[in-house]
Amino acid sequence: MRPKCSVIKQRAAGWYGRAVGNVLVLWDIDYTLINAGGSSTQLYGMVFRTLFGRELHRVAPMAGRTDRAIILHTLERAGVSDPYEHVEAFLAGLADQAPGFRALVAERGHALPGAAAALDGLGRRTPCSRWSPGTSGRSPRPSWARSG
């Protein structure tokens, strides 16, 4: 049986020394809960090629970073002039292309150690509401999971 929201708020007040409202947990899925088996790097390469007409030789480190930070660093490394000007187009490209990578992620990817336990624990502790942003920030589900 899950505790009520008021119980969670009381526990949080004890932890933080003050009342805390609902808890919001944001997780990026790739490199946090799963290893997508190189699918993300492939996706970034496809979007880069579409936008700039050349190959992407290296994607910036992804672990623990937002898509915007990864994109900006990747564009800087690739020598793109005015990289800030291209972030929104890159995000849109990721959102457009990601559904096509669903099967590849299913084939190559795997859950990281502790991912299932973390989700299970969160499910037991925050019954008030849940929302999971997509990787692009535009969808309530991961963009690769939108189709089907």
C-alpha positions as a printed Julia matrix, in Angstrom:
148×3 Matrix{Float64}:
  0.0    0.0     0.0
  1.34   3.41   -0.97
  1.54   6.26    1.54
 -0.69   9.27    0.97
  0.77  12.57   -0.25
  0.42  14.07    3.24
  2.65  11.31    4.66
  5.32  12.06    2.06
  5.14  15.78    2.85
  5.57  15.04    6.57
  8.61  12.85    5.88
 10.09  15.48    3.59
  9.59  18.14    6.27
 11.69  16.0     8.62
 14.43  15.55    6.02
 14.66  19.2     4.99
 13.62  20.94    8.2
 10.66  22.55    6.45
  7.52  21.54    4.63
  8.16  20.31    1.1
  5.41  20.02   -1.48
  5.1   17.33   -4.09
  8.31  15.78   -5.28
  9.28  16.11   -8.94
 11.93  13.76  -10.29
 13.33  14.34  -13.77
 15.45  11.69  -15.38
 16.96  11.5   -18.78
 16.63   7.88  -19.74
 19.76   7.28  -21.83
 22.88   6.79  -19.69
 20.8    7.18  -16.53
 18.4    4.25  -16.65
 19.5    2.52  -19.85
 22.47   2.09  -22.13
 21.03   2.48  -25.63
 23.87   0.51  -27.21
 25.23   3.37  -29.31
 21.84   4.3   -30.73
 22.0    7.84  -29.36
 25.36   8.47  -31.01
 23.95   7.18  -34.29
 20.9    9.4   -33.92
 23.03  12.48  -33.23
 25.13  11.64  -36.29
 22.08  11.36  -38.52
 20.69  14.7   -37.36
 24.08  16.38  -37.74
 24.44  15.05  -41.28
 20.95  16.29  -42.17
 21.59  19.78  -40.8
 25.2   20.31  -41.88
 25.75  17.95  -44.8
 28.81  16.27  -43.31
 29.7   13.45  -40.95
 29.86  13.93  -37.2
 33.11  12.46  -35.97
 32.43  12.56  -32.24
 29.5   13.26  -29.93
 30.19  15.07  -26.67
 29.95  13.03  -23.45
 26.29  12.37  -22.64
 26.19  10.97  -19.12
 24.52  13.3   -16.64
 23.93  16.09  -19.15
 20.88  17.58  -20.8
 20.31  17.21  -24.52
 20.91  20.95  -24.94
 24.3   20.74  -23.24
 25.27  17.66  -25.28
 24.19  19.3   -28.52
 25.97  22.57  -27.81
 29.22  20.83  -26.84
 28.95  18.51  -29.87
 28.43  21.42  -32.25
 31.34  23.33  -30.72
 33.62  20.28  -31.08
 32.54  19.89  -34.7
 33.51  23.48  -35.47
 29.99  24.7   -36.2
 29.91  28.48  -36.24
 27.34  30.0   -33.89
 26.4   26.66  -32.29
 23.73  28.32  -30.1
 21.82  29.2   -33.28
 21.43  25.51  -34.18
 20.34  23.95  -30.88
 16.57  24.24  -31.48
 16.86  22.8   -35.01
 18.96  19.95  -33.63
 16.38  19.21  -30.93
 13.65  19.19  -33.56
 15.75  16.83  -35.67
 16.2   14.48  -32.72
 12.46  14.47  -32.06
 11.71  13.8   -35.74
 14.25  11.01  -36.19
 14.12   9.29  -32.78
 10.98   7.18  -33.39
 12.87   5.36  -36.14
 15.44   4.22  -33.57
 12.99   2.4   -31.32
 13.78  -1.05  -32.71
 17.52  -0.39  -32.6
 17.32   0.63  -28.93
 15.26  -2.47  -28.15
 17.83  -4.64  -29.93
 21.04  -3.07  -28.6
 20.01  -1.41  -25.36
 19.8   -2.71  -21.83
 18.79  -1.43  -18.42
 21.62  -0.17  -16.25
 22.25  -1.77  -12.84
 19.82  -0.42  -10.29
 17.43   1.14  -12.82
 14.51  -1.17  -12.01
 15.03  -0.74   -8.27
 15.18   3.05   -8.63
 11.91   3.15  -10.56
 10.29   0.73   -8.14
 11.39   2.83   -5.17
 10.16   6.02   -6.77
  6.84   4.36   -7.54
  6.38   3.45   -3.89
  7.35   6.87   -2.55
  5.68   9.4    -4.81
  2.07   8.46   -5.42
  0.87  12.04   -5.97
  1.66  12.34   -9.66
  4.23  11.31  -12.23
  5.39  12.92  -15.45
  8.3   11.84  -17.58
  9.61  14.37  -20.1
 10.73  13.1   -23.47
 14.32  13.48  -24.48
 13.47  16.54  -26.53
 11.37  18.12  -23.76
  8.4   18.23  -26.15
  6.69  14.97  -25.27
  5.52  13.36  -22.04
  7.24  10.1   -23.12
 10.7    9.42  -24.49
 10.72  10.45  -28.13
 11.81   6.96  -29.25
  8.73   5.51  -27.54
  6.16   7.8   -29.15
  5.45   5.62  -32.17
  3.42   2.51  -31.39
